[in-house]
């Protein structure tokens, strides 16, 4: 089963350069551990200079209500593990929890698009 980890950064509390370097080093060690265990599939970091644009829903009943509207995506990982609980256990150890939050979502691995 594949899971997407999305790293959310709170713009009100950006990490200091020292904390950012420490977190980056810890993240690289974590990635190496995932690769060694065969769990790492793909990662991507959002470019810091990339402008953030949120396109709101055109449906009047759709609104962000989870309290995350002030968070920005900092990057993402795709991992492969046996179950949701294993993905959550890995996410709980992820160094990104120091400056932000991690959202864990299972990916649809079928060849067919879910809404077809």
N, C-alpha and C positions, 0 to 999 in steps of 0.2 A: 504494500500500500504506500502511495506517495502522499506527502503532506507539504503544504506551503507554509513556511514561517514568514510572516511579514513583520518587519521591525518598525515600530512607531516611535517617532521622536517628538517630544513635547517642546515646541518652540520657545516656551517661556523659561525652560531650564536647559539651555544647551550645555554640553559638557565642556569643561576647561580643556585646553590643549594637552595638559599632562594627563588628565583622566581619559581623554580621547585616545592618546597614544597607548596607555595601559590597557584600555578596553580593546583596542585594535589588536594588540599583541595577544591578549587572551582569546579573542575571536579566531585569530589565525591558528592558535594551538587547538581550539575546539574544532575547527575545520579539519585540521590534520587528523584529529581523533576520529571524526566522522568518516574521512576518506579511508583510514586504516581499517575501520570496521565495515566498510562497504555500504555505508548508509548515505553518503554524500552523493547528490545527483547534480545540483546546479546552484549557483548563487549569483546574485547581482546586487550592485550598490547603486543607489540613486545618486546622480551627479549633484554635488552641493550647489553648483552654480545654475542648475536647471530650474527655471521658474516653475513654481507650483501653481497649477490651475485646477480648480475643482469645478466641474460642470454639474450643476444641480439637475435633479430629475425634473422632467417636464410634467410629471404627474402630480397634481396638487396634494395628494394624500401621502406622498413619499417625502420623508424628512429624516435627517440624521438624528437619532434619538439615543445613541449609545454613549454619549458623553465624549466621543473621540473626535469631534469636529475640529478641535484645535491641534490635533496630532498630524504630523506629516510622515509619510512613508520614507524610511531611510534606506531600505533595501529588502531583499528577500532571499530565502533559501528554499530549495526543494530537497527533501530527504526521502529515503525509502526505509520503512520499518514494518514490522509485522502487524501493528495495531495502533489505534488512536492513543491508548494509554502510553505506549512507548514513545510516540511523538511528543506527548505532553511532558513526559519525564525528561526528554532531551531539551525541550524548550525551557523548562525550569532551570536547567544548568547553563543556558546560553548567556555569555557575558554581556550581551546587549541589555539585559535587564537592569544593569547599573544606570544607564542614561535614559532608558525608555522601556517600552512594553513589547511583547511578542504576541502576535495573533497566530494561532495554529488552525489550519483548515485542510481537510482532506481533499485531494484532487480527484476529479472524475477521470478515470483512466480508460474509459470506453472509447471506441473509435467513432461512436455516434455522438453528435452534439446533444446535450441534455434536453434542450427545448424542442428538438425535432419530433 
